[in-house]
Amino acid sequence: GPATRFVRSVAFEIQGLAQRNAPSNTGRLRNSITVDMGTPGIIAGVRASVGSNLVYAKPVEFGRRPGKMPPVSAMEFWVRRRLGVRGPAVRRVAFLVARAIGRRGTRAHPYMAPAVRQARGFVEQALRTLGEEIERGWRR
């Protein structure tokens, strides 16, 4: 119905904006941003969620406080790809990067929150359309 179309269109608009906003090294974060429309009939009403299931999606969006070092193994791919390090030095450099992140944290690179703000005009128009569809349904 109209509510499902509204929620779906807003969710996919936010997904597209978030994908464009997401920083990209390999494209994995961008490609992981999906829309989940939930299970119909389980909950009254319609819902959708937009986001990523990647472990590093949240630290990218919000940054990371100093304190705990990320796993060195998680940094190895980044060190090879971003820094071009090869061979046995990869593990050593990955450790140094992980230690620096543990000491200093990382700064935020928001991509979801700006997408929601950028979608405001789209949502307002979609709400007008939803209202018109509901009104047409009442007149029948």
SVG drawing of the C-alpha trace seen along z (x, -y; Angstrom):
<svg xmlns="http://www.w3.org/2000/svg" viewBox="-16 -20 76 32">
<polyline fill="none" stroke="black" stroke-width="0.4" points="0.0,0.0 0.9,-3.7 2.7,-3.4 4.9,-0.6 5.8,-2.5 6.6,-5.6 8.9,-3.7 10.6,-1.8 11.2,-4.9 12.7,-6.8 14.9,-3.9 16.3,-3.5 16.9,-7.2 18.9,-7.2 20.8,-4.1 21.9,-5.8 23.0,-8.9 24.9,-7.0 26.6,-5.0 27.7,-8.2 28.9,-9.7 30.8,-6.6 34.6,-6.9 35.9,-4.2 39.1,-2.3 37.9,1.0 34.2,0.1 33.3,2.8 31.7,0.4 29.7,-1.3 28.5,2.1 27.6,3.3 25.0,0.5 21.7,2.2 18.0,1.8 16.1,4.3 12.4,4.0 11.8,6.4 9.4,9.3 5.8,8.4 3.1,9.3 5.3,9.8 4.9,6.2 1.9,3.9 3.0,1.2 5.9,0.9 9.5,0.5 12.9,0.4 16.4,0.1 19.4,-1.1 22.9,-0.3 26.0,1.9 26.8,5.2 30.6,4.6 32.4,4.4 34.2,1.2 31.1,-0.6 30.3,-2.1 33.9,-3.3 34.0,-5.0 30.7,-6.8 31.5,-7.9 35.2,-7.6 37.0,-5.7 38.1,-6.9 41.7,-6.3 42.0,-3.3 41.9,0.1 44.0,1.2 42.1,2.7 43.2,6.2 46.5,6.1 45.1,8.7 42.3,6.3 44.8,3.7 47.0,5.9 44.7,5.6 44.6,1.8 48.4,1.6 48.9,3.6 46.2,1.7 46.6,-1.9 50.3,-2.0 51.5,0.5 53.6,2.4 54.5,6.0 56.1,9.0 57.1,9.6 56.9,5.8 53.1,5.9 52.6,7.3 55.0,4.9 53.5,1.9 50.0,3.1 50.9,3.4 52.3,-0.2 49.1,-1.5 46.9,0.4 48.9,-0.9 48.6,-4.5 44.9,-4.0 44.7,-2.6 46.6,-5.6 45.0,-8.4 41.7,-7.0 40.4,-7.9 38.3,-10.8 34.7,-10.3 33.9,-10.1 30.0,-10.3 28.1,-9.0 24.8,-7.8 23.8,-10.9 24.5,-13.2 22.4,-11.0 19.4,-11.3 19.8,-15.1 20.3,-15.2 17.1,-13.1 14.9,-15.7 13.5,-17.3 12.9,-13.9 11.0,-12.8 8.9,-15.9 7.8,-15.3 7.2,-11.6 5.0,-12.6 3.0,-14.8 2.5,-12.0 1.6,-9.6 -1.1,-12.1 -2.5,-12.4 -2.6,-8.6 -4.4,-8.2 -6.9,-11.0 -7.6,-9.4 -8.3,-6.1 -10.8,-7.7 -12.7,-9.3 -13.4,-5.9"/>
</svg>
